[in-house]
Amino acid sequence: MSVRRYFAIVIHHLLGKRWIGAVGVALILSQCVTSYDPKITENAQKLVVDGTITNQPGPYKIRLQYSYPYTNQTSVNTIGGATVVMSDDQGMTEKLTDRGQGLYETSVTGIRGIVGRKYHITIKTPDGKTYASNPELLKPVAEFGTFYTEYQETNSAKLRGQFAMYVDVKDPSTPNDFYRWKWAHYEEINYCLQTVTTTPGGVIATRNKCCEPCWKIEACNGCIILANDRLTNGQTITRVPIGKIPFDGVSNYFILFEQYSLTQEAYQFWKGVDSQINNSGGIFDLPAATVVGNVNCTSHPEEQVLGYFGASSVVYKSMYIPRNTTASLPYNSDYFNWIDLTSCYRCQESPYRTQKAPLGW
């Protein structure tokens, strides 16, 4: 609904007069609504930092890139050639290795995340600017709690239903505990390349088998799942919504869950990010604003830095979720008669595929 239409309805109901016509409303709106013509200009790019050290063995990863200005015309914004150092409050430091594409990693035998210690990073970019994060305490995390699903019908023409996932967590007696969850679905695949070609004679659908064992990864990208014990300290935090899985088959659905501890500062940061990306776009939504992280530019204090460097304990929970618990049957989603080729295709490591069997498979 447009802003003009909204105010027209409000005026109609407030005055309670049926005789208010389109001309009268237009006259009122023309006097109280000023058209807005934003003048978008080039904004200075900002450093974006994303990384976490955990109590699990490394390597730990830090990603560096620049934000896109409004009028940016390039797709390359990662930062190479920077110096990144990770340190704790006991004097342990390690310089990270530049892996390319803005990714920096510690070694397997280097610095280690330990509960109770504080960690921070320093960065020097190729242009000579220096940055540092605030010290971040690595807090313990509760054990992964009770998991359950609830089946929900959908109105989609392609998906009959879905399973909503929930978790109950027994919170420890310590106050100010904050949580975040991530998850990813893994599925072993036999075909690493599928091609559908439309020809004058019809559709040709071909498949190449994988040359080695291969798993498809479907991560819950962009999901920010949070909870805190403000009202439930020492009790059970119930029905935390973790996400939804599709009812597109009756086979068990494998998921690897990650449950993280957060500091209050990290929780507030991710809460702010979640509010920004999940605004519905209504007129009563909060206006967009930059979410302040914990990294500062020490050489140019006036420069704004985006992102967050965190320290978290993490526990993993893998499980096969049954999808044959409902009387319904999923819709058939395979529309092609595939032709299997004799040649194989490599399973290429990426955020979407891996040759490594997931934990608990």
C-alpha positions in Angstrom: 0.0 0.0 0.0 1.4 3.4 -0.9 1.8 6.2 1.6 -0.8 8.4 -0.2 -3.3 5.5 -0.2 -2.7 4.9 3.5 -3.3 8.5 4.5 -6.4 8.7 2.4 -7.9 5.8 4.3 -6.9 7.3 7.6 -8.5 10.6 6.7 -11.7 8.9 5.5 -12.1 7.0 8.8 -11.2 9.9 11.1 -13.7 12.2 9.6 -16.4 9.6 9.1 -17.8 11.3 6.0 -18.6 9.3 2.9 -18.7 12.5 0.8 -14.9 12.9 1.0 -14.0 12.2 -2.6 -10.8 11.7 -4.5 -10.5 15.4 -5.3 -10.8 16.4 -1.7 -8.3 13.7 -0.6 -5.9 14.7 -3.3 -6.1 18.3 -2.2 -5.4 17.5 1.4 -2.5 15.2 0.5 -1.0 17.7 -1.9 -0.7 20.1 1.0 0.8 17.8 3.6 3.0 15.4 1.5 6.1 16.6 -0.1 7.6 14.5 -2.9 11.1 13.2 -2.0 13.8 13.0 -4.7 16.9 11.4 -3.2 20.2 12.6 -4.7 22.4 9.5 -4.5 26.0 10.4 -4.4 29.2 8.4 -4.2 29.9 7.2 -0.6 33.4 6.4 0.7 33.9 2.6 0.9 34.2 1.2 4.4 36.2 -1.7 5.8 34.1 -4.7 6.6 35.5 -7.3 9.1 34.0 -10.7 9.7 35.6 -13.4 11.9 35.3 -15.4 15.1 37.7 -17.4 17.3 36.1 -20.4 19.1 37.1 -23.0 21.7 37.4 -25.5 18.9 40.7 -26.3 17.1 41.6 -23.8 14.4 42.3 -22.6 11.8 40.3 -19.5 12.6 39.2 -17.3 9.7 39.0 -13.5 9.2 37.4 -12.0 6.1 38.2 -8.5 4.9 36.4 -6.5 2.2 35.2 -3.1 1.4 31.6 -2.1 1.4 30.0 -1.1 -1.9 29.4 2.6 -2.5 26.0 3.3 -4.0 27.4 4.0 -7.5 30.0 1.1 -7.4 30.4 -0.5 -10.8 32.8 -3.3 -9.9 32.3 -6.7 -8.3 35.8 -6.9 -6.7 35.9 -5.5 -3.2 38.0 -8.0 -1.2 41.2 -6.9 0.4 44.5 -8.7 -0.2 47.9 -7.9 1.1 46.8 -6.8 4.6 48.6 -7.7 7.8 46.2 -9.4 10.3 47.3 -10.3 13.8 45.2 -12.2 16.4 46.1 -11.8 20.1 44.9 -12.9 23.5 45.2 -11.2 26.9 48.0 -13.6 27.9 50.5 -12.3 25.4 49.9 -15.0 22.7 49.9 -13.6 19.2 49.8 -15.0 15.6 50.0 -13.4 12.2 47.4 -14.8 9.9 48.1 -16.1 6.4 46.6 -14.4 3.4 44.7 -17.1 1.5 43.4 -14.8 -1.2 39.9 -13.4 -1.9 40.0 -11.5 1.4 40.4 -14.6 3.5 43.0 -14.7 6.3 43.7 -17.8 8.4 45.6 -18.9 11.5 47.6 -22.1 11.5 46.3 -25.3 13.0 49.0 -25.3 15.7 48.9 -21.5 16.5 46.7 -19.4 18.8 43.9 -21.3 20.4 40.5 -20.2 21.8 40.2 -20.8 25.5 37.2 -20.1 27.7 37.8 -17.1 30.0 40.4 -15.4 27.9 39.9 -12.2 25.8 40.9 -11.9 22.2 41.3 -9.1 19.7 42.7 -8.5 16.2 44.8 -5.8 14.6 44.8 -5.0 10.9 47.0 -3.0 8.6 45.7 -2.5 5.1 47.9 -1.9 2.0 47.1 1.8 2.1 48.8 2.1 5.5 45.6 2.4 7.7 45.5 0.5 11.0 42.6 -1.0 12.8 42.0 -2.8 16.1 39.0 -4.6 17.6 37.8 -4.3 21.2 38.8 -7.2 23.5 36.2 -10.0 23.3 35.7 -12.4 26.1 35.3 -16.1 25.1 32.4 -17.3 27.3 31.2 -20.9 27.9 28.1 -22.2 26.2 25.3 -24.5 27.4 25.0 -28.0 25.9 22.7 -28.3 22.9 19.2 -28.9 24.2 16.1 -30.8 23.1 15.3 -30.6 19.4 11.9 -31.2 17.8 9.9 -30.4 14.6 6.4 -29.6 13.8 4.9 -30.3 10.3 3.1 -27.4 8.5 1.1 -27.5 5.3 1.9 -24.9 2.7 0.0 -23.4 -0.2 2.9 -23.7 -2.6 2.3 -25.4 -6.0 5.8 -26.9 -5.7 6.0 -27.7 -2.0 3.3 -29.6 -0.1 4.6 -28.8 3.3 7.6 -28.0 5.6 8.9 -28.9 9.0 9.4 -26.1 11.5 12.4 -26.8 13.8 12.7 -25.7 17.5 15.1 -26.2 20.3 14.8 -26.0 24.1 18.0 -25.0 25.9 18.7 -25.4 29.7 20.3 -22.1 30.6 23.0 -22.2 33.3 22.5 -20.3 36.6 25.0 -17.5 35.5 23.2 -14.3 34.3 23.7 -12.6 31.0 24.0 -15.7 28.7 23.5 -15.0 25.1 23.2 -17.5 22.2 23.3 -17.8 18.5 22.6 -20.8 16.2 23.7 -21.7 12.7 22.9 -24.8 10.7 23.6 -26.5 7.4 22.0 -29.4 5.5 24.4 -31.9 3.9 23.3 -34.4 1.2 25.6 -36.9 -0.5 25.2 -36.6 -4.2 26.0 -38.9 -7.1 26.0 -36.4 -9.9 28.3 -33.4 -9.8 27.3 -31.8 -13.1 23.8 -31.6 -14.6 23.0 -29.9 -17.8 19.6 -29.1 -19.4 19.7 -28.0 -23.0 16.7 -27.0 -25.1 17.0 -28.0 -28.8 14.6 -28.0 -31.7 14.0 -31.6 -31.1 13.2 -31.2 -27.4 14.9 -31.0 -24.1 18.2 -32.9 -23.5 19.1 -33.4 -19.8 22.5 -35.0 -19.1 24.3 -35.8 -15.8 28.0 -36.5 -15.0 28.7 -38.7 -11.9 31.1 -37.4 -9.2 34.7 -38.6 -9.5 34.9 -39.0 -5.7 32.5 -38.9 -2.7 30.8 -35.5 -2.6 28.3 -33.7 -0.4 26.0 -30.8 -1.3 25.8 -28.1 1.4 22.7 -25.9 1.9 23.5 -23.5 4.7 21.0 -21.3 6.3 22.8 -18.2 4.9 21.6 -14.9 6.3 19.8 -16.6 9.2 20.4 -14.8 12.5 19.0 -17.0 15.2 19.4 -15.5 18.7 18.2 -16.0 22.3 19.1 -14.6 25.8 18.3 -15.5 29.4 17.0 -12.1 30.5 13.7 -13.6 31.5 14.7 -17.2 32.0 18.1 -17.2 33.8 18.8 -20.7 35.1 15.7 -22.1 33.5 14.9 -23.7 30.2 14.6 -21.4 27.2 11.8 -23.0 25.2 10.7 -23.1 21.6 13.6 -21.2 20.0 12.7 -21.2 16.3 15.7 -22.6 14.4 14.3 -22.6 10.9 12.3 -24.7 8.4 13.2 -27.7 6.2 11.3 -28.6 3.1 9.0 -31.6 2.7 10.3 -32.5 -0.8 11.1 -36.1 0.1 10.5 -38.8 2.7 14.1 -39.6 3.3 15.8 -38.5 6.5 17.2 -34.9 6.3 20.7 -34.5 7.7 21.6 -31.3 9.5 24.6 -30.1 11.4 23.8 -27.5 14.1 26.2 -25.1 15.7 25.3 -23.4 19.0 27.4 -20.4 20.0 28.0 -18.3 23.1 28.0 -14.5 22.7 29.0 -11.6 24.7 26.3 -9.0 25.3 28.1 -6.7 22.8 28.0 -9.3 20.1 24.4 -10.1 20.9 23.4 -6.5 20.5 25.4 -6.3 17.2 23.7 -9.3 15.7 20.3 -8.2 17.0 20.8 -4.9 15.2 21.8 -6.6 12.0 18.7 -8.9 12.2 16.4 -5.9 12.7 17.9 -4.2 9.6 17.6 -7.1 7.2 14.2 -8.3 8.4 12.3 -5.0 8.4 9.1 -5.5 6.5 9.2 -2.2 4.7 6.2 -0.8 6.4 5.8 2.9 7.3 6.2 2.1 11.1 9.5 0.2 10.6 12.6 1.8 12.2 14.7 3.7 9.6 17.8 2.0 8.3 20.9 2.7 10.3 24.5 1.5 10.3 25.0 -1.2 13.0 28.1 -0.4 15.0 30.6 -3.2 15.4 33.6 -3.6 17.7 36.4 -2.6 15.2 37.9 0.9 15.1 40.3 2.7 12.8 43.2 3.6 15.0 45.0 5.7 12.4 41.9 7.7 11.4 39.5 7.7 14.3 36.8 9.5 12.4 36.5 6.6 9.9 33.6 4.2 10.4 34.3 0.4 10.3 31.7 -2.3 9.7 31.4 -5.8 11.0 32.4 -7.7 14.1 35.3 -9.8 15.5 33.8 -12.3 18.0 34.9 -14.9 20.4 32.6 -17.9 21.1 32.3 -21.3 22.6 30.5 -23.6 20.2 28.9 -27.0 20.5 27.9 -29.1 17.5 24.9 -31.4 17.1 24.3 -33.5 14.0 21.1 -35.5 13.4 19.0 -37.2 10.8 15.5 -35.6 10.9 12.7 -38.0 9.8 10.3 -36.7 7.2 8.0 -39.7 6.9 6.0 -38.7 10.1 3.1 -37.2 8.1 0.4 -39.0 6.1 1.0 -36.6 3.1 3.4 -37.3 0.3 5.7 -34.7 -1.3 5.2 -33.5 -4.8 7.3 -35.0 -7.5 9.9 -32.3 -8.4 12.0 -34.3 -11.1 10.6 -33.2 -14.5 13.3 -34.6 -16.7 14.4 -37.9 -18.1 18.1 -37.8 -17.4 20.8 -39.2 -19.6 23.8 -40.5 -17.6 27.2 -39.8 -19.2 30.2 -42.1 -18.7 32.6 -39.3 -17.8 32.8 -38.0 -14.3 33.1 -34.5 -12.9 35.2 -33.3 -10.0 33.7 -32.5 -6.7 35.0 -28.9 -6.3 35.4 -27.6 -2.7 33.3 -24.5 -2.2 30.7 -23.1 0.2 28.2 -25.3 -1.6 30.1 -28.6 -2.0 32.7 -30.6 -0.1 34.6 -33.9 -0.4 34.8 -34.1 3.4 32.1 -36.1 5.2 30.3 -33.8 7.7 30.6 -34.4 11.4 28.2 -37.2 12.5 27.5 -38.5 9.0 
